[in-house]
Amino acid sequence: MSVRQSWSGAARLFVGAFNAITNGLTSSMPGAADKNVDMLIGGQAVIEGVMMRSLTGYSVAVRQPDGGISIKKDKLTSITKQYPFLKLPVLRGSVVLIQSLILGMRALNYSASVATEGEDGEPEMSNWAVAGSMMFALVLGVGFFILAPLGITNLIRHYFAPQMGNLAYNVIDGVLRALFFFAYIFGISLMEEIRRVFQYHGAEHKTVYTFEANEELTVENARKKSTLHPRCGTSFLMFVMAISILVFSFVPSTAPFLVKFSARIVLIPLIAGLAYEIIRFSARHLDSAVCRTLIQPGLWLQRITTKEPDDNQLEVALVALKEALMYDAVEPQQAAVA
C-alpha cells in the first residue's frame, strides 16, 4: 500500500473516529420540551453517507456507486439499563463516549464497504488495507496529537524555562496540541474525499434542524437550514482540550516523560466525563449568554468540519433519519443533538 493510500485511509478513519466520538455526546431539549427526558436524536457523517440515531435505533444510509441508497439499521441497547450506576455524573460521559465510538466505527466500516464497492460487487479495500490504514491512523494520532506536543513542551522547558510550573507547562502542551489538531483538520479538509465527508456532516445538521423545527423531512425544507448546529458534539472536543490542561496540571511536570505520556492516555476517560457534563449543561441552557459563549468555539470549528451539501447528500441524510425514527414514537419538538 502506497504512502498516499495510507495517508488517505488514515484521514478517512480519523474523520470517522472524530465523528464517532462526537456522535450523541450531548443531550438537551428546547425550552418547551420535557428536560427530564434525554432524546438522542443525532448522528454522524460517514463515507458517502450519514448515520442517524434515535432513542432505541439507528440507521446508516450510504450512496452507492450506481446512485442508489444502501441502508443498514438496527435497534440500540443501552448498557446503562443493565447497570444503572453507569448513569452517574462524569462516569456516564465515558460510557457514552465508548458506545458512540463503537457504533460510529461500525457505521464507518459499513459505509466504506458500500461506497468502495467495485464493478464486480467486491469491496476495493482488502482487510489488510483496512488494517494498515487503522494502524497508520493510530500511530499518527498518538504521535501527532500527544507525543509531539509533549516532546516539544519538554524541550521548551529544558532549554528556555527550567523553573516552569505545572500549570504553565500544561498550558503550553495544551496550546500546542490544539494547534496540531486544528492544522491537521484544516489540512485534510482540503482533500476531496474528506470534503465530501464534511458535506455529509453539514447534511446531517440540516436534517436535524428540520426535525427540530417540526417540519416535513424534505430536501426543500432541509436546504434552507444552517450547517452549524449549537448542539453538535464537535464542541465536546473543544472542552476536552481546555479541561485537559487543568487535569494534566496535577501530574508533576518534573515527572519522567513516560509517566506524563501515560497519564495523557489513562486520564482520557476522566476528561471526557467532565467535558460531557459541561457540554450537556450548556446545551440545555442555550438561552444563557454564558452557555452560548461556551459553545461558540465549537461553532467556529464547525466552519471547517461542515460544508454546504448538495441535494443528493441531503436526500441520504433524510433517509437515514426517517429510517432511525421508525424505531421510536418521537415527537419532533423533543429533538436533541446533531
SEKOL-6646 format. One line per 2 residues: number of its first residue (from 1); for each residue x, y, z of N, C-alpha, C. Coordinates in steps of 0.1 Angstrom, whole numbers, padded with zeros to 4 digits. Layout:
<pts>
NUM) X/Y/Z/X/Y/Z/X/Y/Z | ...
</pts>
This chain:
<pts>
1) 0008/-0012/0000/0000/0000/0000/0009/0012/0000 | 0006/0022/-0009/0015/0034/-0010/0013/0043/0002
3) 0022/0053/0003/0021/0063/0014/0009/0071/0012 | 0006/0074/-0001/-0006/0083/-0004/-0019/0075/0001
5) -0020/0062/-0002/-0031/0054/0001/-0033/0054/0017 | -0021/0052/0023/-0021/0051/0038/-0026/0064/0044
7) -0021/0075/0038/-0024/0089/0044/-0039/0091/0041 | -0044/0088/0029/-0058/0090/0026/-0067/0081/0035
9) -0063/0068/0037/-0071/0059/0045/-0071/0064/0060 | -0059/0068/0064/-0058/0073/0078/-0067/0085/0080
11) -0067/0094/0070/-0075/0106/0071/-0090/0103/0072 | -0094/0093/0064/-0108/0089/0064/-0112/0083/0078
13) -0103/0074/0083/-0105/0068/0096/-0105/0078/0107 | -0096/0088/0106/-0095/0098/0116/-0108/0106/0117
15) -0113/0110/0105/-0125/0118/0104/-0137/0109/0109 | -0137/0096/0106/-0147/0087/0110/-0147/0086/0125
17) -0135/0084/0131/-0134/0084/0146/-0138/0097/0152 | -0134/0108/0146/-0137/0121/0151/-0152/0123/0151
19) -0159/0119/0141/-0174/0120/0140/-0180/0110/0150 | -0174/0098/0152/-0179/0088/0161/-0178/0093/0175
21) -0167/0099/0179/-0166/0104/0192/-0176/0115/0196 | -0178/0123/0186/-0187/0135/0188/-0202/0131/0186
23) -0205/0119/0181/-0219/0115/0179/-0226/0112/0192 | -0237/0119/0194/-0245/0115/0206/-0239/0118/0219
25) -0229/0127/0219/-0223/0130/0232/-0230/0140/0241 | -0240/0147/0235/-0248/0157/0243/-0262/0153/0242
27) -0270/0158/0251/-0284/0156/0250/-0291/0168/0257 | -0300/0174/0250/-0308/0185/0255/-0320/0187/0247
29) -0329/0195/0253/-0342/0198/0246/-0344/0212/0246 | -0351/0218/0236/-0355/0231/0236/-0363/0234/0249
31) -0365/0247/0252/-0372/0251/0264/-0386/0245/0266 | -0393/0243/0255/-0407/0238/0256/-0408/0223/0259
33) -0396/0216/0257/-0397/0201/0259/-0394/0197/0273 | -0397/0185/0276/-0395/0179/0290/-0380/0177/0292
35) -0374/0184/0300/-0360/0183/0302/-0356/0171/0311 | -0365/0164/0316/-0362/0152/0323/-0360/0140/0314
37) -0363/0142/0302/-0361/0131/0292/-0350/0133/0283 | -0341/0124/0281/-0330/0125/0272/-0333/0120/0258
39) -0333/0128/0248/-0336/0124/0235/-0323/0124/0226 | -0317/0113/0223/-0305/0113/0215/-0309/0112/0200
41) -0313/0123/0195/-0316/0124/0180/-0304/0131/0174 | -0297/0124/0166/-0285/0130/0160/-0277/0119/0152
43) -0265/0122/0149/-0258/0112/0141/-0244/0117/0137 | -0239/0111/0127/-0226/0115/0122/-0225/0112/0107
45) -0215/0119/0101/-0212/0117/0087/-0203/0105/0086 | -0205/0097/0076/-0196/0086/0072/-0192/0087/0058
47) -0185/0077/0052/-0181/0078/0038/-0193/0077/0029 | -0195/0088/0022/-0207/0089/0012/-0220/0086/0019
49) -0221/0090/0032/-0234/0088/0038/-0235/0094/0052 | -0246/0090/0059/-0249/0096/0072/-0254/0084/0081
51) -0250/0084/0093/-0256/0076/0103/-0265/0084/0112 | -0277/0081/0115/-0286/0088/0124/-0291/0078/0135
53) -0292/0083/0147/-0297/0075/0158/-0308/0082/0165 | -0317/0073/0170/-0328/0078/0178/-0327/0072/0192
55) -0337/0072/0200/-0336/0066/0213/-0332/0052/0213 | -0339/0044/0205/-0337/0029/0205/-0333/0023/0192
57) -0329/0031/0183/-0325/0026/0170/-0315/0035/0162 | -0309/0029/0152/-0300/0037/0144/-0302/0033/0129
59) -0297/0041/0120/-0298/0038/0106/-0286/0044/0099 | -0280/0037/0090/-0269/0042/0082/-0273/0042/0067
61) -0273/0053/0061/-0277/0054/0047/-0265/0059/0039 | -0262/0051/0029/-0249/0054/0021/-0253/0054/0006
63) -0247/0064/-0001/-0249/0065/-0015/-0241/0054/-0022 | -0247/0046/-0030/-0240/0035/-0037/-0234/0041/-0050
65) -0223/0034/-0055/-0217/0039/-0068/-0227/0040/-0079 | -0238/0032/-0079/-0248/0032/-0090/-0258/0043/-0088
67) -0257/0050/-0077/-0267/0061/-0074/-0278/0057/-0064 | -0279/0045/-0061/-0289/0041/-0052/-0285/0044/-0037
69) -0294/0041/-0028/-0290/0043/-0014/-0291/0030/-0006 | -0280/0026/0000/-0280/0014/0008/-0283/0017/0022
71) -0290/0009/0029/-0294/0012/0043/-0291/0000/0052 | -0286/0003/0063/-0284/-0007/0074/-0289/-0001/0087
73) -0298/-0008/0094/-0304/-0003/0106/-0306/-0014/0116 | -0307/-0010/0129/-0309/-0019/0139/-0313/-0012/0152
75) -0317/-0020/0162/-0321/-0014/0174/-0308/-0011/0183 | -0309/-0002/0192/-0298/0001/0201/-0302/-0004/0215
77) -0292/-0010/0222/-0294/-0014/0236/-0284/-0006/0244 | -0289/0000/0255/-0280/0008/0263/-0275/0000/0275
79) -0262/0000/0277/-0257/-0008/0288/-0261/-0002/0302 | -0265/0011/0302/-0269/0018/0314/-0282/0012/0320
81) -0290/0006/0311/-0302/0000/0316/-0299/-0013/0324 | -0289/-0020/0321/-0285/-0031/0328/-0277/-0028/0341
83) -0269/-0017/0340/-0260/-0012/0351/-0263/0002/0353 | -0274/0005/0361/-0278/0019/0364/-0267/0028/0370
85) -0257/0022/0377/-0246/0031/0383/-0238/0038/0372 | -0239/0033/0359/-0231/0039/0349/-0237/0052/0344
87) -0249/0056/0350/-0255/0068/0347/-0250/0080/0356 | -0241/0076/0366/-0236/0086/0375/-0229/0097/0367
89) -0230/0110/0372/-0223/0121/0365/-0208/0118/0364 | -0202/0123/0353/-0188/0121/0349/-0186/0107/0343
91) -0190/0096/0351/-0189/0083/0346/-0197/0080/0333 | -0209/0086/0333/-0217/0084/0321/-0211/0090/0309
93) -0203/0100/0310/-0197/0106/0298/-0187/0096/0292 | -0180/0089/0300/-0170/0079/0294/-0178/0067/0288
95) -0189/0064/0294/-0197/0053/0288/-0203/0057/0275 | -0208/0069/0274/-0214/0074/0261/-0203/0075/0251
97) -0191/0079/0255/-0180/0080/0245/-0177/0067/0239 | -0176/0056/0248/-0172/0043/0243/-0183/0038/0234
99) -0196/0039/0238/-0207/0034/0230/-0208/0041/0216 | -0206/0054/0217/-0206/0062/0204/-0195/0058/0195
101) -0183/0056/0201/-0172/0052/0192/-0174/0039/0186 | -0179/0029/0193/-0182/0016/0188/-0192/0016/0177
103) -0203/0023/0179/-0214/0024/0169/-0209/0032/0157 | -0201/0043/0160/-0196/0051/0149/-0187/0044/0140
105) -0178/0036/0145/-0168/0028/0137/-0175/0017/0129 | -0186/0011/0135/-0193/0001/0127/-0200/0008/0115
107) -0206/0020/0118/-0212/0027/0107/-0202/0031/0096 | -0190/0035/0101/-0179/0039/0091/-0175/0027/0083
109) -0173/0015/0089/-0169/0003/0082/-0179/-0001/0072 | -0192/0000/0075/-0203/-0003/0066/-0203/0006/0054
111) -0201/0019/0057/-0202/0029/0046/-0190/0027/0037 | -0178/0024/0042/-0167/0021/0034/-0169/0009/0024
113) -0175/-0001/0030/-0178/-0013/0022/-0187/-0010/0010 | -0197/-0001/0013/-0207/0002/0003/-0201/0012/-0008
115) -0195/0023/-0003/-0190/0033/-0011/-0179/0029/-0020 | -0171/0019/-0016/-0159/0015/-0024/-0162/0002/-0031
117) -0174/-0002/-0033/-0178/-0014/-0039/-0174/-0013/-0054 | -0167/-0023/-0059/-0162/-0023/-0073/-0173/-0028/-0082
119) -0170/-0029/-0095/-0179/-0033/-0105/-0183/-0048/-0103 | -0174/-0056/-0097/-0177/-0070/-0095/-0184/-0072/-0082
121) -0188/-0062/-0075/-0195/-0063/-0063/-0187/-0065/-0051 | -0174/-0066/-0052/-0165/-0068/-0041/-0159/-0055/-0036
123) -0157/-0053/-0023/-0150/-0041/-0018/-0136/-0039/-0024 | -0133/-0027/-0027/-0120/-0024/-0033/-0109/-0025/-0022
125) -0112/-0022/-0010/-0102/-0022/0001/-0101/-0036/0007 | -0090/-0042/0007/-0088/-0055/0013/-0088/-0054/0029
127) -0089/-0065/0036/-0088/-0065/0050/-0074/-0060/0055 | -0064/-0063/0047/-0050/-0059/0050/-0049/-0044/0048
129) -0056/-0038/0038/-0055/-0024/0036/-0062/-0016/0047 | -0074/-0022/0051/-0081/-0015/0062/-0073/-0016/0075
131) -0067/-0027/0078/-0059/-0029/0090/-0047/-0020/0090 | -0040/-0019/0078/-0029/-0010/0076/-0033/0005/0078
133) -0044/0009/0073/-0049/0022/0075/-0052/0025/0089 | -0058/0016/0096/-0061/0018/0110/-0049/0019/0119
135) -0039/0011/0116/-0026/0012/0123/-0019/0025/0121 | -0020/0029/0108/-0013/0042/0104/-0021/0053/0112
137) -0034/0053/0112/-0042/0063/0119/-0039/0064/0134 | -0037/0052/0140/-0034/0051/0154/-0021/0057/0158
139) -0011/0053/0150/0003/0058/0152/0003/0073/0149 | -0004/0078/0139/-0005/0092/0136/-0011/0100/0147
141) -0022/0094/0152/-0030/0102/0163/-0021/0103/0175 | -0016/0092/0180/-0008/0092/0192/0005/0101/0191
143) 0011/0099/0179/0024/0106/0177/0022/0121/0174 | 0011/0124/0167/0009/0138/0162/0002/0147/0173
145) -0007/0141/0181/-0016/0148/0190/-0012/0147/0204 | -0004/0137/0208/0000/0135/0222/0016/0136/0223
147) 0023/0127/0216/0037/0126/0218/0044/0139/0213 | 0041/0144/0201/0048/0156/0196/0047/0168/0205
149) 0034/0172/0208/0033/0184/0217/0040/0182/0230 | 0039/0170/0236/0045/0168/0249/0061/0169/0248
151) 0066/0163/0237/0080/0164/0235/0085/0178/0233 | 0078/0186/0225/0082/0200/0222/0081/0208/0235
153) 0071/0205/0243/0070/0213/0256/0081/0209/0265 | 0085/0197/0265/0097/0193/0273/0110/0200/0269
155) 0111/0202/0256/0123/0209/0250/0123/0223/0254 | 0111/0229/0254/0109/0244/0257/0113/0246/0272
157) 0108/0237/0280/0112/0238/0295/0127/0236/0297 | 0132/0226/0290/0146/0223/0292/0156/0234/0288
159) 0153/0240/0277/0162/0250/0271/0159/0264/0275 | 0146/0267/0277/0142/0281/0279/0136/0284/0293
161) 0130/0275/0299/0123/0278/0312/0124/0266/0322 | 0136/0263/0327/0138/0252/0336/0129/0252/0349
163) 0125/0265/0353/0117/0266/0365/0102/0266/0362 | 0098/0263/0350/0084/0263/0346/0075/0255/0356
165) 0064/0260/0360/0055/0253/0369/0046/0244/0361 | 0038/0236/0369/0029/0226/0363/0019/0232/0353
167) 0012/0243/0358/0002/0249/0350/0007/0255/0337 | 0018/0262/0338/0024/0268/0326/0028/0257/0316
169) 0034/0247/0322/0038/0235/0313/0027/0229/0306 | 0016/0228/0313/0004/0221/0306/-0004/0231/0297
171) -0003/0244/0300/-0009/0254/0291/-0001/0253/0277 | 0012/0253/0278/0020/0252/0265/0017/0239/0258
173) 0017/0228/0265/0014/0215/0259/0000/0215/0253 | -0010/0221/0260/-0024/0221/0255/-0025/0230/0243
175) -0019/0241/0243/-0019/0250/0231/-0013/0244/0219 | -0002/0237/0221/0005/0230/0210/-0004/0219/0205
177) -0010/0212/0214/-0019/0201/0210/-0031/0206/0202 | -0036/0217/0206/-0048/0223/0198/-0043/0228/0185
179) -0031/0234/0184/-0026/0239/0171/-0024/0227/0162 | -0018/0216/0167/-0016/0204/0159/-0029/0199/0153
181) -0039/0199/0162/-0052/0194/0159/-0059/0202/0148 | -0059/0216/0150/-0065/0224/0140/-0058/0224/0127
183) -0045/0223/0127/-0037/0223/0115/-0040/0210/0107 | -0041/0199/0114/-0044/0186/0107/-0059/0186/0102
185) -0068/0191/0109/-0082/0192/0105/-0083/0201/0092 | -0076/0212/0093/-0077/0221/0081/-0070/0215/0069
187) -0059/0208/0072/-0051/0202/0061/-0059/0191/0054 | -0066/0182/0061/-0073/0171/0055/-0086/0176/0049
189) -0091/0188/0054/-0103/0194/0048/-0101/0198/0033 | -0089/0199/0029/-0085/0203/0015/-0086/0191/0006
191) -0086/0179/0012/-0087/0167/0004/-0102/0165/-0001 | -0104/0161/-0013/-0117/0160/-0019/-0125/0150/-0012
193) -0119/0138/-0008/-0127/0128/-0001/-0132/0132/0012 | -0123/0139/0020/-0127/0144/0033/-0137/0156/0032
195) -0135/0164/0022/-0145/0175/0020/-0159/0169/0018 | -0160/0158/0011/-0173/0152/0009/-0179/0147/0022
197) -0170/0141/0031/-0175/0137/0044/-0180/0149/0052 | -0173/0160/0051/-0177/0172/0058/-0190/0178/0052
199) -0193/0175/0039/-0205/0179/0033/-0217/0171/0039 | -0214/0158/0041/-0224/0150/0047/-0227/0154/0062
201) -0216/0159/0068/-0218/0164/0082/-0227/0176/0082 | -0226/0184/0072/-0235/0196/0070/-0249/0191/0067
203) -0250/0180/0059/-0264/0175/0056/-0270/0169/0069 | -0262/0163/0077/-0268/0158/0089/-0273/0169/0098
205) -0266/0180/0099/-0271/0191/0107/-0283/0197/0102 | -0284/0199/0089/-0296/0205/0082/-0308/0196/0085
207) -0306/0183/0084/-0317/0174/0086/-0322/0174/0101 | -0313/0175/0110/-0317/0176/0124/-0324/0189/0127
209) -0319/0200/0121/-0326/0213/0122/-0340/0212/0117 | -0342/0205/0106/-0356/0203/0100/-0365/0195/0110
211) -0359/0185/0116/-0367/0177/0125/-0371/0185/0137 | -0361/0193/0142/-0363/0201/0154/-0374/0212/0152
213) -0375/0216/0139/-0385/0227/0136/-0398/0221/0133 | -0400/0208/0135/-0412/0201/0133/-0417/0203/0119
215) -0408/0203/0109/-0411/0204/0095/-0411/0191/0088 | -0417/0189/0077/-0416/0177/0069/-0402/0175/0065
217) -0398/0162/0066/-0384/0159/0063/-0382/0158/0047 | -0381/0169/0041/-0379/0170/0027/-0366/0178/0024
219) -0361/0176/0012/-0349/0183/0007/-0351/0198/0007 | -0363/0202/0003/-0367/0216/0002/-0366/0223/0015
221) -0371/0216/0026/-0371/0222/0039/-0357/0222/0045 | -0350/0211/0043/-0336/0210/0049/-0326/0219/0042
223) -0328/0222/0029/-0319/0230/0022/-0317/0244/0028 | -0328/0249/0034/-0328/0263/0040/-0320/0264/0053
225) -0317/0253/0059/-0312/0253/0073/-0297/0255/0073 | -0291/0258/0084/-0277/0261/0086/-0269/0248/0088
227) -0257/0248/0084/-0248/0236/0086/-0242/0237/0100 | -0243/0248/0107/-0237/0249/0121/-0248/0247/0131
229) -0246/0237/0139/-0255/0233/0150/-0249/0235/0164 | -0257/0243/0172/-0251/0246/0186/-0249/0233/0194
231) -0256/0222/0191/-0255/0210/0200/-0247/0200/0193 | -0239/0203/0183/-0230/0194/0177/-0220/0189/0187
233) -0217/0177/0187/-0206/0172/0196/-0193/0177/0193 | -0191/0184/0182/-0178/0190/0179/-0173/0198/0191
235) -0182/0205/0198/-0179/0214/0209/-0173/0205/0220 | -0176/0193/0221/-0171/0184/0231/-0156/0184/0231
237) -0150/0183/0219/-0136/0182/0218/-0129/0195/0222 | -0136/0207/0220/-0130/0219/0225/-0130/0220/0240
239) -0140/0214/0247/-0140/0213/0261/-0129/0204/0266 | -0127/0193/0259/-0117/0183/0262/-0103/0190/0263
241) -0100/0198/0253/-0087/0204/0252/-0085/0214/0264 | -0096/0221/0267/-0095/0231/0278/-0093/0223/0292
243) -0102/0213/0294/-0102/0206/0307/-0089/0198/0308 | -0083/0193/0297/-0071/0185/0298/-0060/0193/0304
245) -0059/0206/0301/-0049/0215/0307/-0049/0215/0322 | -0061/0216/0328/-0063/0216/0342/-0060/0203/0348
247) -0065/0192/0342/-0064/0179/0348/-0049/0174/0347 | -0043/0177/0336/-0029/0173/0335/-0019/0181/0344
249) -0024/0192/0349/-0016/0200/0358/-0014/0193/0371 | -0022/0183/0374/-0020/0176/0387/-0009/0165/0385
251) -0004/0163/0373/0007/0154/0371/0020/0163/0371 | 0029/0161/0380/0041/0169/0381/0049/0170/0368
253) 0052/0182/0364/0059/0184/0351/0073/0179/0352 | 0078/0177/0364/0091/0171/0366/0091/0156/0366
255) 0080/0150/0365/0079/0135/0364/0086/0130/0352 | 0090/0117/0352/0096/0112/0340/0087/0113/0327
257) 0093/0114/0316/0085/0116/0304/0075/0105/0302 | 0078/0093/0304/0069/0081/0303/0057/0083/0312
259) 0059/0088/0324/0048/0089/0333/0038/0100/0328 | 0043/0111/0323/0035/0122/0318/0027/0117/0305
261) 0034/0110/0297/0028/0105/0284/0017/0095/0288 | 0020/0086/0297/0010/0076/0301/-0002/0082/0307
263) 0000/0093/0315/-0011/0100/0322/-0021/0106/0312 | -0015/0110/0300/-0023/0116/0290/-0032/0106/0283
265) -0029/0093/0284/-0037/0082/0279/-0047/0078/0290 | -0042/0075/0302/-0050/0070/0312/-0061/0080/0317
267) -0059/0093/0317/-0068/0102/0322/-0079/0107/0311 | -0078/0101/0299/-0088/0105/0289/-0102/0102/0293
269) -0106/0091/0300/-0119/0089/0304/-0124/0099/0314 | -0116/0103/0323/-0120/0114/0333/-0123/0127/0326
271) -0114/0131/0317/-0115/0143/0310/-0128/0143/0301 | -0130/0132/0295/-0142/0130/0286/-0155/0131/0295
273) -0154/0125/0307/-0166/0126/0315/-0169/0140/0320 | -0159/0148/0323/-0160/0162/0328/-0165/0170/0316
275) -0159/0168/0304/-0164/0176/0293/-0178/0173/0289 | -0182/0161/0290/-0196/0157/0288/-0206/0164/0297
277) -0202/0165/0309/-0211/0172/0319/-0213/0187/0315 | -0202/0193/0312/-0202/0207/0308/-0210/0210/0296
279) -0208/0202/0285/-0215/0205/0273/-0229/0201/0274 | -0232/0191/0282/-0246/0187/0285/-0254/0198/0292
281) -0247/0205/0301/-0253/0216/0308/-0255/0228/0299 | -0245/0231/0291/-0245/0243/0283/-0256/0241/0272
283) -0257/0229/0267/-0267/0226/0256/-0281/0227/0261 | -0283/0225/0274/-0296/0226/0280/-0300/0241/0283
285) -0290/0250/0283/-0292/0263/0287/-0287/0273/0276 | -0292/0271/0264/-0287/0280/0253/-0293/0294/0254
287) -0303/0296/0263/-0308/0309/0265/-0299/0318/0273 | -0289/0311/0279/-0279/0319/0288/-0267/0324/0279
289) -0264/0336/0281/-0253/0342/0274/-0240/0335/0277 | -0238/0330/0289/-0226/0323/0293/-0225/0310/0285
291) -0236/0303/0285/-0236/0290/0278/-0234/0292/0263 | -0240/0302/0257/-0238/0304/0243/-0223/0308/0240
293) -0217/0314/0249/-0203/0317/0248/-0194/0305/0248 | -0198/0296/0257/-0191/0283/0259/-0191/0275/0246
295) -0202/0275/0239/-0203/0266/0227/-0198/0273/0214 | -0195/0286/0215/-0191/0294/0203/-0178/0288/0197
297) -0168/0284/0204/-0156/0278/0198/-0160/0266/0189 | -0169/0258/0194/-0174/0246/0186/-0180/0250/0173
299) -0188/0261/0173/-0194/0266/0161/-0183/0271/0151 | -0172/0277/0157/-0161/0282/0148/-0155/0270/0141
301) -0152/0259/0149/-0146/0247/0144/-0155/0240/0133 | -0168/0241/0135/-0177/0236/0125/-0176/0242/0111
303) -0171/0254/0111/-0169/0261/0098/-0159/0253/0090 | -0151/0245/0096/-0141/0236/0089/-0147/0222/0087
305) -0154/0217/0098/-0158/0203/0097/-0172/0201/0091 | -0179/0212/0087/-0191/0211/0080/-0190/0219/0067
307) -0195/0214/0056/-0196/0221/0043/-0210/0220/0038 | -0213/0230/0029/-0227/0230/0023/-0229/0218/0015
309) -0239/0210/0017/-0242/0197/0010/-0250/0200/-0003 | -0250/0191/-0012/-0259/0192/-0024/-0272/0184/-0020
311) -0281/0185/-0029/-0294/0179/-0027/-0293/0163/-0026 | -0284/0157/-0033/-0283/0143/-0032/-0278/0139/-0018
313) -0269/0147/-0012/-0264/0144/0001/-0274/0146/0011 | -0282/0157/0009/-0294/0159/0019/-0303/0147/0018
315) -0306/0142/0006/-0315/0131/0005/-0310/0119/0013 | -0298/0116/0013/-0292/0105/0021/-0294/0107/0036
317) -0291/0119/0040/-0293/0122/0055/-0307/0121/0059 | -0316/0126/0051/-0331/0125/0054/-0335/0111/0054
319) -0331/0102/0045/-0334/0088/0045/-0329/0082/0058 | -0317/0085/0062/-0312/0079/0074/-0320/0082/0086
321) -0324/0095/0088/-0332/0099/0099/-0346/0093/0099 | -0352/0092/0087/-0366/0086/0086/-0365/0072/0091
323) -0355/0064/0086/-0354/0050/0090/-0351/0049/0105 | -0343/0057/0111/-0340/0056/0125/-0352/0059/0133
325) -0360/0069/0129/-0372/0073/0137/-0383/0062/0137 | -0382/0053/0128/-0391/0042/0128/-0391/0033/0140
327) -0379/0034/0148/-0378/0026/0160/-0384/0033/0172 | -0388/0046/0170/-0393/0053/0182/-0406/0061/0178
329) -0414/0063/0188/-0425/0073/0186/-0420/0086/0192 | -0412/0093/0184/-0405/0105/0188/-0413/0118/0184
331) -0416/0127/0193/-0422/0139/0189/-0411/0149/0184 | -0412/0155/0173/-0402/0164/0167/-0397/0175/0177
333) -0406/0181/0185/-0402/0192/0193/-0393/0187/0204 | -0391/0174/0206/-0382/0169/0216/-0369/0165/0211
335) -0365/0170/0199/-0352/0166/0193/-0341/0171/0202 | -0329/0165/0200/-0319/0168/0210/-0306/0173/0203
337) -0299/0164/0197/-0285/0167/0193/-0282/0165/0179 | -0272/0171/0174/-0268/0170/0160/-0255/0162/0159
</pts>
